Amino acid sequence: MADGKTYQGIAPSHFCWNEKGVLVSENGPAQSEKGLLAARLVEILDDEQNAVELPDGEVIAVRVENMVDRPTVISPPKPETAPNVLVGP
């Protein structure tokens, strides 16, 4: 985070990349591994900090120098086939 503290949360694996820019597997990296997490820019706070929304919904301030372009496109897994449900009269 911008204040130097560590933020810990949860995120689906399709929002996470390892240090080499490869999407992590469903088992994910060990907690001690560094990597990248997808975030959405919410607001430019100043020349050094931006507010970003994380996949868990939290909005935090991060240092601009720690932001990079996403290594790959985010591709959520396809939903499992489920029966259709009749709706309407």
PEJONOR-V603596 format. One record per pair of residues at least 24 apart in sequence whose ideal C-beta (glycine too) atoms are under 6 Angstrom apart, sorted by the first residue. I is the first residue (numbers start at 1). J is the second residue. Records with the same first field share a line. If there is no record, write none. Layout:
# PEJONOR-V603596
I: J, J
This chain:
# PEJONOR-V603596
1: 60
2: 49, 61, 62, 63
7: 60
9: 56
10: 56
11: 37, 55
14: 74, 76
15: 55
17: 71
21: 71
38: 74
